[in-house]
């Protein structure tokens, strides 16, 4: 492989990893946003 092909391969791998990481973080933030808020438990009388 030539140096251009190696650098293109490295770029593609890094791009895919970055895209996956951004999607993971976005999904995590989206899940926190749509999570129901915890309600305080009522005490038994």
N, CA, C and O atoms as a Tinker XYZ file with bonds, in Angstrom:
   180  protein
     1  N      0.847000   -1.187000    0.000000    73     2
     2  CA     0.000000    0.000000    0.000000    64     1     3
     3  C      0.885000    1.240000    0.000000    63     2     4     5
     4  O      1.944000    1.278000    0.626000    81     3
     5  N      0.425000    2.230000   -0.708000    73     3     6
     6  CA     1.180000    3.479000   -0.741000    64     5     7
     7  C      0.859000    4.300000    0.501000    63     6     8     9
     8  O     -0.087000    4.009000    1.234000    81     7
     9  N      1.652000    5.311000    0.715000    73     7    10
    10  CA     1.435000    6.148000    1.904000    64     9    11
    11  C      0.109000    6.899000    1.822000    63    10    12    13
    12  O     -0.514000    7.169000    2.848000    81    11
    13  N     -0.322000    7.233000    0.621000    73    11    14
    14  CA    -1.612000    7.923000    0.468000    64    13    15
    15  C     -2.755000    6.974000    0.839000    63    14    16    17
    16  O     -3.713000    7.381000    1.497000    81    15
    17  N     -2.656000    5.727000    0.424000    73    15    18
    18  CA    -3.691000    4.751000    0.760000    64    17    19
    19  C     -3.728000    4.479000    2.260000    63    18    20    21
    20  O     -4.804000    4.344000    2.843000    81    19
    21  N     -2.573000    4.401000    2.876000    73    19    22
    22  CA    -2.511000    4.172000    4.323000    64    21    23
    23  C     -3.120000    5.349000    5.074000    63    22    24    25
    24  O     -3.888000    5.156000    6.017000    81    23
    25  N     -2.782000    6.556000    4.664000    73    23    26
    26  CA    -3.343000    7.728000    5.343000    64    25    27
    27  C     -4.849000    7.830000    5.100000    63    26    28    29
    28  O     -5.585000    8.252000    5.992000    81    27
    29  N     -5.320000    7.451000    3.906000    73    27    30
    30  CA    -6.759000    7.456000    3.639000    64    29    31
    31  C     -7.469000    6.413000    4.501000    63    30    32    33
    32  O     -8.567000    6.663000    4.998000    81    31
    33  N     -6.852000    5.253000    4.678000    73    31    34
    34  CA    -7.430000    4.210000    5.519000    64    33    35
    35  C     -7.503000    4.663000    6.973000    63    34    36    37
    36  O     -8.513000    4.445000    7.643000    81    35
    37  N     -6.453000    5.281000    7.453000    73    35    38
    38  CA    -6.447000    5.807000    8.824000    64    37    39
    39  C     -7.525000    6.874000    8.982000    63    38    40    41
    40  O     -8.225000    6.905000    9.995000    81    39
    41  N     -7.661000    7.745000    7.990000    73    39    42
    42  CA    -8.683000    8.787000    8.028000    64    41    43
    43  C    -10.083000    8.176000    8.072000    63    42    44    45
    44  O    -10.934000    8.633000    8.835000    81    43
    45  N    -10.326000    7.145000    7.257000    73    43    46
    46  CA   -11.644000    6.513000    7.246000    64    45    47
    47  C    -11.957000    5.835000    8.577000    63    46    48    49
    48  O    -13.084000    5.915000    9.065000    81    47
    49  N    -10.978000    5.177000    9.157000    73    47    50
    50  CA   -11.193000    4.517000   10.451000    64    49    51
    51  C    -11.476000    5.554000   11.535000    63    50    52    53
    52  O    -12.378000    5.370000   12.352000    81    51
    53  N    -10.711000    6.636000   11.543000    73    51    54
    54  CA   -10.933000    7.697000   12.538000    64    53    55
    55  C    -12.279000    8.377000   12.328000    63    54    56    57
    56  O    -12.955000    8.722000   13.297000    81    55
    57  N    -12.672000    8.572000   11.075000    73    55    58
    58  CA   -13.968000    9.191000   10.789000    64    57    59
    59  C    -15.113000    8.313000   11.278000    63    58    60    61
    60  O    -16.071000    8.808000   11.872000    81    59
    61  N    -15.011000    7.012000   11.027000    73    59    62
    62  CA   -16.059000    6.094000   11.475000    64    61    63
    63  C    -16.130000    6.063000   12.997000    63    62    64    65
    64  O    -17.222000    6.046000   13.565000    81    63
    65  N    -14.980000    6.056000   13.661000    73    63    66
    66  CA   -14.962000    6.046000   15.124000    64    65    67
    67  C    -15.556000    7.334000   15.686000    63    66    68    69
    68  O    -16.311000    7.298000   16.657000    81    67
    69  N    -15.223000    8.455000   15.087000    73    67    70
    70  CA   -15.758000    9.737000   15.542000    64    69    71
    71  C    -17.266000    9.803000   15.335000    63    70    72    73
    72  O    -17.991000   10.284000   16.206000    81    71
    73  N    -17.741000    9.327000   14.196000    73    71    74
    74  CA   -19.172000    9.320000   13.918000    64    73    75
    75  C    -19.914000    8.424000   14.907000    63    74    76    77
    76  O    -20.988000    8.782000   15.391000    81    75
    77  N    -19.344000    7.266000   15.205000    73    75    78
    78  CA   -19.940000    6.353000   16.181000    64    77    79
    79  C    -19.981000    6.992000   17.566000    63    78    80    81
    80  O    -20.987000    6.887000   18.267000    81    79
    81  N    -18.897000    7.652000   17.964000    73    79    82
    82  CA   -18.820000    8.277000   19.280000    64    81    83
    83  C    -19.829000    9.416000   19.398000    63    82    84    85
    84  O    -20.485000    9.559000   20.429000    81    83
    85  N    -19.955000   10.227000   18.346000    73    83    86
    86  CA   -20.924000   11.329000   18.368000    64    85    87
    87  C    -22.343000   10.776000   18.475000    63    86    88    89
    88  O    -23.159000   11.317000   19.222000    81    87
    89  N    -22.645000    9.715000   17.746000    73    87    90
    90  CA   -23.965000    9.098000   17.833000    64    89    91
    91  C    -24.241000    8.528000   19.209000    63    90    92    93
    92  O    -25.354000    8.637000   19.723000    81    91
    93  N    -23.232000    7.923000   19.802000    73    91    94
    94  CA   -23.377000    7.365000   21.153000    64    93    95
    95  C    -23.663000    8.472000   22.155000    63    94    96    97
    96  O    -24.569000    8.345000   22.978000    81    95
    97  N    -22.896000    9.558000   22.094000    73    95    98
    98  CA   -23.092000   10.664000   23.032000    64    97    99
    99  C    -24.447000   11.331000   22.805000    63    98   100   101
   100  O    -25.112000   11.715000   23.767000    81    99
   101  N    -24.860000   11.471000   21.556000    73    99   102
   102  CA   -26.141000   12.092000   21.249000    64   101   103
   103  C    -27.285000   11.215000   21.763000    63   102   104   105
   104  O    -28.268000   11.729000   22.296000    81   103
   105  N    -27.163000    9.916000   21.606000    73   103   106
   106  CA   -28.184000    9.009000   22.116000    64   105   107
   107  C    -28.254000    9.024000   23.628000    63   106   108   109
   108  O    -29.337000    8.924000   24.206000    81   107
   109  N    -27.113000    9.148000   24.267000    73   107   110
   110  CA   -27.077000    9.213000   25.726000    64   109   111
   111  C    -27.773000   10.487000   26.219000    63   110   112   113
   112  O    -28.557000   10.440000   27.166000    81   111
   113  N    -27.489000   11.606000   25.583000    73   111   114
   114  CA   -28.111000   12.872000   25.973000    64   113   115
   115  C    -29.610000   12.841000   25.691000    63   114   116   117
   116  O    -30.402000   13.367000   26.472000    81   115
   117  N    -29.995000   12.227000   24.582000    73   115   118
   118  CA   -31.401000   12.130000   24.229000    64   117   119
   119  C    -32.144000   11.257000   25.237000    63   118   120   121
   120  O    -33.280000   11.554000   25.603000    81   119
   121  N    -31.507000   10.191000   25.678000    73   119   122
   122  CA   -32.123000    9.323000   26.674000    64   121   123
   123  C    -32.316000   10.023000   28.003000    63   122   124   125
   124  O    -33.328000    9.816000   28.673000    81   123
   125  N    -31.359000   10.848000   28.393000    73   123   126
   126  CA   -31.494000   11.608000   29.641000    64   125   127
   127  C    -32.616000   12.633000   29.534000    63   126   128   129
   128  O    -33.323000   12.890000   30.508000    81   127
   129  N    -32.777000   13.218000   28.344000    73   127   130
   130  CA   -33.790000   14.254000   28.160000    64   129   131
   131  C    -35.193000   13.661000   28.251000    63   130   132   133
   132  O    -36.100000   14.307000   28.777000    81   131
   133  N    -35.385000   12.446000   27.750000    73   131   134
   134  CA   -36.711000   11.839000   27.710000    64   133   135
   135  C    -36.982000   10.905000   28.884000    63   134   136   137
   136  O    -38.026000   10.254000   28.930000    81   135
   137  N    -36.061000   10.836000   29.822000    73   135   138
   138  CA   -36.248000    9.981000   30.994000    64   137   139
   139  C    -37.237000   10.656000   31.940000    63   138   140   141
   140  O    -37.119000   11.852000   32.205000    81   139
   141  N    -38.206000    9.907000   32.450000    73   139   142
   142  CA   -39.148000   10.525000   33.396000    64   141   143
   143  C    -38.431000   10.952000   34.670000    63   142   144   145
   144  O    -37.511000   10.286000   35.145000    81   143
   145  N    -38.878000   12.077000   35.206000    73   143   146
   146  CA   -38.258000   12.599000   36.425000    64   145   147
   147  C    -38.668000   11.737000   37.617000    63   146   148   149
   148  O    -39.832000   11.351000   37.724000    81   147
   149  N    -37.746000   11.436000   38.500000    73   147   150
   150  CA   -38.104000   10.626000   39.674000    64   149   151
   151  C    -38.996000   11.433000   40.615000    63   150   152   153
   152  O    -38.714000   12.591000   40.923000    81   151
   153  N    -40.063000   10.802000   41.058000    73   151   154
   154  CA   -40.979000   11.465000   41.982000    64   153   155
   155  C    -40.627000   11.036000   43.397000    63   154   156   157
   156  O    -40.230000    9.892000   43.619000    81   155
   157  N    -40.766000   11.935000   44.347000    73   155   158
   158  CA   -40.503000   11.531000   45.736000    64   157   159
   159  C    -41.557000   10.529000   46.195000    63   158   160   161
   160  O    -42.740000   10.671000   45.884000    81   159
   161  N    -41.122000    9.530000   46.927000    73   159   162
   162  CA   -42.048000    8.508000   47.399000    64   161   163
   163  C    -42.855000    9.043000   48.575000    63   162   164   165
   164  O    -42.332000    9.729000   49.453000    81   163
   165  N    -44.140000    8.711000   48.565000    73   163   166
   166  CA   -44.974000    9.124000   49.687000    64   165   167
   167  C    -44.772000    8.166000   50.839000    63   166   168   169
   168  O    -44.633000    6.958000   50.645000    81   167
   169  N    -44.757000    8.709000   52.022000    73   167   170
   170  CA   -44.570000    7.882000   53.213000    64   169   171
   171  C    -45.900000    7.259000   53.617000    63   170   172   173
   172  O    -46.950000    7.897000   53.539000    81   171
   173  N    -45.837000    6.016000   54.047000    73   171   174
   174  CA   -47.037000    5.336000   54.532000    64   173   175
   175  C    -47.414000    5.908000   55.897000    63   174   176   177
   176  O    -46.558000    6.166000   56.744000    81   175
   177  N    -48.692000    6.093000   56.078000    73   175   178
   178  CA   -49.169000    6.664000   57.339000    64   177   179
   179  C    -49.701000    5.591000   58.239000    63   178   180
   180  O    -50.148000    5.881000   59.348000    81   179
